[in-house]
Amino acid sequence: MSTPTSTSEKKIEITVSPEGTVSIKTSGFTGGSCRGATRDIERALGVSGRESLLPEFYNQTGAGEQLRQGH
């Protein structure tokens, strides 16, 4: 049985493609807090690609999201 998720639940989703491209997507974070939450993960995985800030990132009181891709 699964529990319904709250909109304030913080999540970090890491995807690695067959080609080795890594993407990290966050949800449930406020403003730039997503950057701090993924910093160590990015270093450990060697992610040094581009950062795409989703519209939710600019919402300082709601859920912020960040999508970072790289090799």
Buried (B, 14 or more C-beta within 10 A) or exposed (E): EEEEEEEEEBEBEBEEEEEEEBBBBBBBBBBBBBBEBBEEBBEEBEBEBEBEBBEBBEEEEEBBBBBBBBE
